[in-house]
Amino acid sequence: MRPAVIAVALLALTGHAASAQDLTLVLPHPLRTGETAWLQVQLGPIGRGQEVDVTTAAGQELGAISPFGVRIGQDAGTYTLPLPTDAIRDGRVSVRLSLTGTGAAPRTPTAQEVLGVKLIVTSAAH
């Protein structure tokens, strides 16, 4: 699957807020027949046993990113999650990222833990 269009929404998260932060991403155009939207999350170093839960702002689960085998202090990598069409409203999607694990309460990831979030549109036909 090759990306047909990459949206220009690269967002950085800030701070150690106690609750999750909503990020609104905009599609470059309405999805056409055969196109699929994906959420791409680039992770920096996160603690062993931690994962990033991804939901819509309304609470619809989109997935969990659970890096495995990453060395301490190294970036955890880039992960792509499918975005259901019903999560998109008026060409936009609002997502919430939450860092969980290691017995601590869920919290908003820092800018060092989540380096960026992109909305990608791909086409099955080539």
Rosetta constraint file for C-alpha pairs under 8 A:
AtomPair CA 1 CA 122 HARMONIC 7.17 0.50
AtomPair CA 1 CA 123 HARMONIC 7.55 0.50
AtomPair CA 1 CA 124 HARMONIC 6.67 0.50
AtomPair CA 2 CA 122 HARMONIC 6.38 0.50
AtomPair CA 2 CA 123 HARMONIC 7.27 0.50
AtomPair CA 3 CA 120 HARMONIC 6.88 0.50
AtomPair CA 3 CA 121 HARMONIC 6.26 0.50
AtomPair CA 3 CA 122 HARMONIC 4.52 0.50
AtomPair CA 3 CA 123 HARMONIC 6.90 0.50
AtomPair CA 4 CA 121 HARMONIC 6.14 0.50
AtomPair CA 4 CA 122 HARMONIC 4.76 0.50
AtomPair CA 4 CA 123 HARMONIC 5.75 0.50
AtomPair CA 5 CA 28 HARMONIC 7.67 0.50
AtomPair CA 5 CA 120 HARMONIC 6.34 0.50
AtomPair CA 5 CA 121 HARMONIC 5.23 0.50
AtomPair CA 5 CA 122 HARMONIC 6.37 0.50
AtomPair CA 6 CA 28 HARMONIC 7.79 0.50
AtomPair CA 6 CA 118 HARMONIC 7.71 0.50
AtomPair CA 6 CA 119 HARMONIC 6.67 0.50
AtomPair CA 6 CA 120 HARMONIC 4.69 0.50
AtomPair CA 6 CA 121 HARMONIC 6.09 0.50
AtomPair CA 7 CA 26 HARMONIC 7.30 0.50
AtomPair CA 7 CA 27 HARMONIC 6.24 0.50
AtomPair CA 7 CA 28 HARMONIC 5.54 0.50
AtomPair CA 7 CA 118 HARMONIC 6.76 0.50
AtomPair CA 7 CA 119 HARMONIC 5.50 0.50
AtomPair CA 7 CA 120 HARMONIC 5.78 0.50
AtomPair CA 7 CA 121 HARMONIC 7.44 0.50
AtomPair CA 8 CA 28 HARMONIC 7.87 0.50
AtomPair CA 8 CA 118 HARMONIC 7.31 0.50
AtomPair CA 8 CA 119 HARMONIC 7.76 0.50
AtomPair CA 9 CA 25 HARMONIC 6.04 0.50
AtomPair CA 9 CA 26 HARMONIC 7.10 0.50
AtomPair CA 9 CA 117 HARMONIC 7.08 0.50
AtomPair CA 9 CA 118 HARMONIC 5.35 0.50
AtomPair CA 9 CA 119 HARMONIC 6.48 0.50
AtomPair CA 10 CA 116 HARMONIC 5.48 0.50
AtomPair CA 10 CA 117 HARMONIC 5.26 0.50
AtomPair CA 10 CA 118 HARMONIC 5.21 0.50
AtomPair CA 11 CA 23 HARMONIC 7.79 0.50
AtomPair CA 11 CA 115 HARMONIC 7.80 0.50
AtomPair CA 11 CA 116 HARMONIC 5.12 0.50
AtomPair CA 11 CA 117 HARMONIC 5.44 0.50
AtomPair CA 11 CA 118 HARMONIC 7.38 0.50
AtomPair CA 12 CA 111 HARMONIC 5.60 0.50
AtomPair CA 12 CA 114 HARMONIC 7.06 0.50
AtomPair CA 12 CA 115 HARMONIC 5.97 0.50
AtomPair CA 12 CA 116 HARMONIC 5.33 0.50
AtomPair CA 12 CA 117 HARMONIC 7.40 0.50
AtomPair CA 13 CA 109 HARMONIC 6.92 0.50
AtomPair CA 13 CA 110 HARMONIC 5.68 0.50
AtomPair CA 13 CA 111 HARMONIC 4.48 0.50
AtomPair CA 13 CA 114 HARMONIC 6.65 0.50
AtomPair CA 13 CA 115 HARMONIC 7.50 0.50
AtomPair CA 13 CA 116 HARMONIC 7.71 0.50
AtomPair CA 14 CA 109 HARMONIC 7.78 0.50
AtomPair CA 14 CA 110 HARMONIC 5.35 0.50
AtomPair CA 14 CA 111 HARMONIC 5.06 0.50
AtomPair CA 15 CA 108 HARMONIC 7.80 0.50
AtomPair CA 15 CA 109 HARMONIC 7.70 0.50
AtomPair CA 15 CA 110 HARMONIC 5.42 0.50
AtomPair CA 15 CA 111 HARMONIC 7.11 0.50
AtomPair CA 16 CA 107 HARMONIC 7.19 0.50
AtomPair CA 16 CA 108 HARMONIC 6.11 0.50
AtomPair CA 16 CA 109 HARMONIC 6.73 0.50
AtomPair CA 16 CA 110 HARMONIC 5.91 0.50
AtomPair CA 17 CA 21 HARMONIC 7.95 0.50
AtomPair CA 17 CA 107 HARMONIC 6.54 0.50
AtomPair CA 17 CA 108 HARMONIC 5.63 0.50
AtomPair CA 18 CA 106 HARMONIC 7.76 0.50
AtomPair CA 18 CA 107 HARMONIC 5.23 0.50
AtomPair CA 18 CA 108 HARMONIC 6.49 0.50
AtomPair CA 19 CA 98 HARMONIC 7.94 0.50
AtomPair CA 19 CA 106 HARMONIC 7.57 0.50
AtomPair CA 19 CA 107 HARMONIC 5.47 0.50
AtomPair CA 19 CA 108 HARMONIC 5.85 0.50
AtomPair CA 20 CA 96 HARMONIC 6.03 0.50
AtomPair CA 20 CA 97 HARMONIC 6.12 0.50
AtomPair CA 20 CA 98 HARMONIC 5.59 0.50
AtomPair CA 20 CA 107 HARMONIC 6.01 0.50
AtomPair CA 20 CA 108 HARMONIC 4.59 0.50
AtomPair CA 21 CA 96 HARMONIC 5.70 0.50
AtomPair CA 21 CA 97 HARMONIC 6.75 0.50
AtomPair CA 21 CA 108 HARMONIC 6.29 0.50
AtomPair CA 22 CA 57 HARMONIC 6.04 0.50
AtomPair CA 22 CA 94 HARMONIC 6.12 0.50
AtomPair CA 22 CA 95 HARMONIC 5.47 0.50
AtomPair CA 22 CA 96 HARMONIC 4.67 0.50
AtomPair CA 22 CA 97 HARMONIC 7.45 0.50
AtomPair CA 23 CA 94 HARMONIC 5.32 0.50
AtomPair CA 23 CA 95 HARMONIC 5.23 0.50
AtomPair CA 23 CA 96 HARMONIC 6.26 0.50
AtomPair CA 24 CA 92 HARMONIC 6.66 0.50
AtomPair CA 24 CA 93 HARMONIC 5.61 0.50
AtomPair CA 24 CA 94 HARMONIC 4.16 0.50
AtomPair CA 24 CA 95 HARMONIC 6.40 0.50
AtomPair CA 25 CA 92 HARMONIC 5.62 0.50
AtomPair CA 25 CA 93 HARMONIC 5.40 0.50
AtomPair CA 25 CA 94 HARMONIC 6.29 0.50
AtomPair CA 25 CA 95 HARMONIC 7.98 0.50
AtomPair CA 25 CA 118 HARMONIC 7.71 0.50
AtomPair CA 25 CA 119 HARMONIC 6.60 0.50
AtomPair CA 26 CA 91 HARMONIC 5.93 0.50
AtomPair CA 26 CA 92 HARMONIC 4.46 0.50
AtomPair CA 26 CA 93 HARMONIC 6.58 0.50
AtomPair CA 26 CA 119 HARMONIC 7.51 0.50
AtomPair CA 27 CA 31 HARMONIC 7.99 0.50
AtomPair CA 27 CA 91 HARMONIC 5.37 0.50
AtomPair CA 27 CA 92 HARMONIC 6.01 0.50
AtomPair CA 27 CA 119 HARMONIC 6.99 0.50
AtomPair CA 27 CA 121 HARMONIC 7.79 0.50
AtomPair CA 29 CA 91 HARMONIC 7.09 0.50
AtomPair CA 30 CA 91 HARMONIC 6.00 0.50
AtomPair CA 31 CA 35 HARMONIC 5.84 0.50
AtomPair CA 31 CA 36 HARMONIC 7.03 0.50
AtomPair CA 31 CA 37 HARMONIC 7.66 0.50
AtomPair CA 31 CA 121 HARMONIC 7.84 0.50
AtomPair CA 34 CA 123 HARMONIC 5.80 0.50
AtomPair CA 34 CA 124 HARMONIC 5.81 0.50
AtomPair CA 34 CA 125 HARMONIC 7.08 0.50
AtomPair CA 35 CA 121 HARMONIC 6.52 0.50
AtomPair CA 35 CA 122 HARMONIC 5.42 0.50
AtomPair CA 35 CA 123 HARMONIC 4.38 0.50
AtomPair CA 35 CA 124 HARMONIC 6.43 0.50
AtomPair CA 36 CA 82 HARMONIC 7.76 0.50
AtomPair CA 36 CA 83 HARMONIC 7.51 0.50
AtomPair CA 36 CA 85 HARMONIC 7.99 0.50
AtomPair CA 36 CA 121 HARMONIC 5.60 0.50
AtomPair CA 36 CA 122 HARMONIC 5.36 0.50
AtomPair CA 36 CA 123 HARMONIC 6.46 0.50
AtomPair CA 37 CA 82 HARMONIC 6.51 0.50
AtomPair CA 37 CA 83 HARMONIC 5.34 0.50
AtomPair CA 37 CA 84 HARMONIC 7.47 0.50
AtomPair CA 37 CA 85 HARMONIC 7.56 0.50
AtomPair CA 37 CA 119 HARMONIC 6.90 0.50
AtomPair CA 37 CA 120 HARMONIC 5.67 0.50
AtomPair CA 37 CA 121 HARMONIC 4.49 0.50
AtomPair CA 37 CA 122 HARMONIC 6.47 0.50
AtomPair CA 38 CA 80 HARMONIC 6.41 0.50
AtomPair CA 38 CA 81 HARMONIC 5.59 0.50
AtomPair CA 38 CA 82 HARMONIC 4.56 0.50
AtomPair CA 38 CA 83 HARMONIC 4.94 0.50
AtomPair CA 38 CA 119 HARMONIC 5.83 0.50
AtomPair CA 38 CA 120 HARMONIC 5.05 0.50
AtomPair CA 38 CA 121 HARMONIC 6.22 0.50
AtomPair CA 38 CA 122 HARMONIC 7.77 0.50
AtomPair CA 39 CA 80 HARMONIC 5.58 0.50
AtomPair CA 39 CA 81 HARMONIC 5.13 0.50
AtomPair CA 39 CA 82 HARMONIC 6.30 0.50
AtomPair CA 39 CA 83 HARMONIC 6.24 0.50
AtomPair CA 39 CA 117 HARMONIC 7.07 0.50
AtomPair CA 39 CA 118 HARMONIC 5.90 0.50
AtomPair CA 39 CA 119 HARMONIC 4.88 0.50
AtomPair CA 39 CA 120 HARMONIC 6.25 0.50
AtomPair CA 40 CA 78 HARMONIC 6.82 0.50
AtomPair CA 40 CA 79 HARMONIC 5.62 0.50
AtomPair CA 40 CA 80 HARMONIC 4.31 0.50
AtomPair CA 40 CA 81 HARMONIC 6.36 0.50
AtomPair CA 40 CA 117 HARMONIC 5.65 0.50
AtomPair CA 40 CA 118 HARMONIC 5.03 0.50
AtomPair CA 40 CA 119 HARMONIC 6.24 0.50
AtomPair CA 40 CA 120 HARMONIC 7.02 0.50
AtomPair CA 41 CA 78 HARMONIC 5.60 0.50
AtomPair CA 41 CA 79 HARMONIC 5.29 0.50
AtomPair CA 41 CA 80 HARMONIC 6.35 0.50
AtomPair CA 41 CA 114 HARMONIC 7.21 0.50
AtomPair CA 41 CA 115 HARMONIC 7.76 0.50
AtomPair CA 41 CA 116 HARMONIC 5.94 0.50
AtomPair CA 41 CA 117 HARMONIC 4.62 0.50
AtomPair CA 41 CA 118 HARMONIC 6.56 0.50
AtomPair CA 42 CA 76 HARMONIC 7.86 0.50
AtomPair CA 42 CA 77 HARMONIC 5.89 0.50
AtomPair CA 42 CA 78 HARMONIC 4.19 0.50
AtomPair CA 42 CA 79 HARMONIC 6.40 0.50
AtomPair CA 42 CA 114 HARMONIC 5.98 0.50
AtomPair CA 42 CA 115 HARMONIC 5.38 0.50
AtomPair CA 42 CA 116 HARMONIC 5.17 0.50
AtomPair CA 42 CA 117 HARMONIC 6.35 0.50
AtomPair CA 43 CA 75 HARMONIC 6.07 0.50
AtomPair CA 43 CA 76 HARMONIC 5.23 0.50
AtomPair CA 43 CA 77 HARMONIC 5.36 0.50
AtomPair CA 43 CA 78 HARMONIC 6.03 0.50
AtomPair CA 43 CA 79 HARMONIC 7.98 0.50
AtomPair CA 43 CA 112 HARMONIC 7.95 0.50
AtomPair CA 43 CA 113 HARMONIC 5.60 0.50
AtomPair CA 43 CA 114 HARMONIC 4.55 0.50
AtomPair CA 43 CA 115 HARMONIC 5.51 0.50
AtomPair CA 43 CA 116 HARMONIC 7.30 0.50
AtomPair CA 44 CA 74 HARMONIC 6.95 0.50
AtomPair CA 44 CA 75 HARMONIC 3.99 0.50
AtomPair CA 44 CA 76 HARMONIC 5.43 0.50
AtomPair CA 44 CA 77 HARMONIC 6.89 0.50
AtomPair CA 44 CA 112 HARMONIC 5.74 0.50
AtomPair CA 44 CA 113 HARMONIC 4.58 0.50
AtomPair CA 44 CA 114 HARMONIC 5.75 0.50
AtomPair CA 44 CA 115 HARMONIC 5.92 0.50
AtomPair CA 45 CA 72 HARMONIC 7.19 0.50
AtomPair CA 45 CA 73 HARMONIC 5.30 0.50
AtomPair CA 45 CA 74 HARMONIC 5.20 0.50
AtomPair CA 45 CA 75 HARMONIC 4.41 0.50
AtomPair CA 45 CA 76 HARMONIC 5.55 0.50
AtomPair CA 45 CA 112 HARMONIC 7.13 0.50
AtomPair CA 45 CA 113 HARMONIC 5.63 0.50
AtomPair CA 46 CA 50 HARMONIC 6.59 0.50
AtomPair CA 46 CA 72 HARMONIC 7.95 0.50
AtomPair CA 46 CA 73 HARMONIC 7.57 0.50
AtomPair CA 46 CA 75 HARMONIC 7.58 0.50
AtomPair CA 46 CA 76 HARMONIC 6.84 0.50
AtomPair CA 46 CA 113 HARMONIC 5.75 0.50
AtomPair CA 47 CA 72 HARMONIC 7.33 0.50
AtomPair CA 48 CA 72 HARMONIC 7.42 0.50
AtomPair CA 48 CA 102 HARMONIC 7.72 0.50
AtomPair CA 49 CA 66 HARMONIC 7.83 0.50
AtomPair CA 49 CA 101 HARMONIC 5.83 0.50
AtomPair CA 49 CA 102 HARMONIC 5.85 0.50
AtomPair CA 50 CA 66 HARMONIC 6.90 0.50
AtomPair CA 50 CA 67 HARMONIC 7.88 0.50
AtomPair CA 50 CA 99 HARMONIC 6.73 0.50
AtomPair CA 50 CA 100 HARMONIC 5.54 0.50
AtomPair CA 50 CA 101 HARMONIC 4.41 0.50
AtomPair CA 50 CA 102 HARMONIC 6.14 0.50
AtomPair CA 51 CA 64 HARMONIC 6.70 0.50
AtomPair CA 51 CA 65 HARMONIC 5.46 0.50
AtomPair CA 51 CA 66 HARMONIC 4.54 0.50
AtomPair CA 51 CA 67 HARMONIC 6.83 0.50
AtomPair CA 51 CA 99 HARMONIC 5.78 0.50
AtomPair CA 51 CA 100 HARMONIC 5.46 0.50
AtomPair CA 51 CA 101 HARMONIC 6.25 0.50
AtomPair CA 52 CA 64 HARMONIC 5.61 0.50
AtomPair CA 52 CA 65 HARMONIC 5.02 0.50
AtomPair CA 52 CA 66 HARMONIC 6.65 0.50
AtomPair CA 52 CA 97 HARMONIC 6.37 0.50
AtomPair CA 52 CA 98 HARMONIC 5.50 0.50
AtomPair CA 52 CA 99 HARMONIC 4.61 0.50
AtomPair CA 52 CA 100 HARMONIC 6.26 0.50
AtomPair CA 53 CA 63 HARMONIC 6.23 0.50
AtomPair CA 53 CA 64 HARMONIC 4.40 0.50
AtomPair CA 53 CA 65 HARMONIC 6.38 0.50
AtomPair CA 53 CA 97 HARMONIC 5.71 0.50
AtomPair CA 53 CA 98 HARMONIC 5.16 0.50
AtomPair CA 53 CA 99 HARMONIC 6.36 0.50
AtomPair CA 53 CA 100 HARMONIC 7.13 0.50
AtomPair CA 54 CA 61 HARMONIC 6.40 0.50
AtomPair CA 54 CA 62 HARMONIC 5.46 0.50
AtomPair CA 54 CA 63 HARMONIC 5.34 0.50
AtomPair CA 54 CA 64 HARMONIC 5.80 0.50
AtomPair CA 54 CA 65 HARMONIC 7.82 0.50
AtomPair CA 54 CA 95 HARMONIC 6.83 0.50
AtomPair CA 54 CA 96 HARMONIC 5.77 0.50
AtomPair CA 54 CA 97 HARMONIC 4.84 0.50
AtomPair CA 54 CA 98 HARMONIC 6.67 0.50
AtomPair CA 55 CA 59 HARMONIC 5.48 0.50
AtomPair CA 55 CA 60 HARMONIC 5.27 0.50
AtomPair CA 55 CA 61 HARMONIC 4.39 0.50
AtomPair CA 55 CA 62 HARMONIC 5.00 0.50
AtomPair CA 55 CA 63 HARMONIC 6.95 0.50
AtomPair CA 55 CA 95 HARMONIC 5.61 0.50
AtomPair CA 55 CA 96 HARMONIC 5.26 0.50
AtomPair CA 55 CA 97 HARMONIC 6.72 0.50
AtomPair CA 56 CA 60 HARMONIC 5.12 0.50
AtomPair CA 56 CA 61 HARMONIC 6.61 0.50
AtomPair CA 56 CA 62 HARMONIC 6.98 0.50
AtomPair CA 56 CA 87 HARMONIC 6.95 0.50
AtomPair CA 56 CA 93 HARMONIC 7.38 0.50
AtomPair CA 56 CA 94 HARMONIC 5.62 0.50
AtomPair CA 56 CA 95 HARMONIC 4.15 0.50
AtomPair CA 56 CA 96 HARMONIC 5.69 0.50
AtomPair CA 57 CA 94 HARMONIC 5.40 0.50
AtomPair CA 57 CA 95 HARMONIC 5.15 0.50
AtomPair CA 57 CA 96 HARMONIC 5.57 0.50
AtomPair CA 60 CA 87 HARMONIC 7.79 0.50
AtomPair CA 62 CA 81 HARMONIC 7.18 0.50
AtomPair CA 62 CA 82 HARMONIC 7.52 0.50
AtomPair CA 62 CA 83 HARMONIC 6.92 0.50
AtomPair CA 62 CA 84 HARMONIC 7.97 0.50
AtomPair CA 63 CA 81 HARMONIC 6.79 0.50
AtomPair CA 65 CA 79 HARMONIC 7.12 0.50
AtomPair CA 67 CA 76 HARMONIC 6.20 0.50
AtomPair CA 67 CA 77 HARMONIC 7.93 0.50
AtomPair CA 70 CA 74 HARMONIC 6.73 0.50
AtomPair CA 70 CA 75 HARMONIC 7.60 0.50
AtomPair CA 70 CA 76 HARMONIC 5.93 0.50
AtomPair CA 83 CA 87 HARMONIC 6.89 0.50
AtomPair CA 84 CA 88 HARMONIC 7.41 0.50
AtomPair CA 87 CA 93 HARMONIC 6.24 0.50
AtomPair CA 88 CA 92 HARMONIC 5.44 0.50
AtomPair CA 88 CA 93 HARMONIC 4.84 0.50
AtomPair CA 89 CA 93 HARMONIC 6.21 0.50
AtomPair CA 97 CA 108 HARMONIC 6.46 0.50
AtomPair CA 97 CA 109 HARMONIC 7.14 0.50
AtomPair CA 98 CA 106 HARMONIC 6.04 0.50
AtomPair CA 98 CA 107 HARMONIC 5.40 0.50
AtomPair CA 98 CA 108 HARMONIC 4.93 0.50
AtomPair CA 98 CA 109 HARMONIC 6.21 0.50
AtomPair CA 99 CA 106 HARMONIC 5.49 0.50
AtomPair CA 99 CA 107 HARMONIC 5.31 0.50
AtomPair CA 99 CA 108 HARMONIC 5.93 0.50
AtomPair CA 99 CA 109 HARMONIC 5.51 0.50
AtomPair CA 100 CA 104 HARMONIC 6.97 0.50
AtomPair CA 100 CA 105 HARMONIC 6.77 0.50
AtomPair CA 100 CA 106 HARMONIC 4.65 0.50
AtomPair CA 100 CA 107 HARMONIC 6.85 0.50
AtomPair CA 101 CA 105 HARMONIC 7.79 0.50
AtomPair CA 101 CA 106 HARMONIC 7.43 0.50
AtomPair CA 109 CA 113 HARMONIC 5.74 0.50
AtomPair CA 109 CA 114 HARMONIC 6.23 0.50
AtomPair CA 110 CA 114 HARMONIC 6.28 0.50
AtomPair CA 111 CA 115 HARMONIC 5.72 0.50
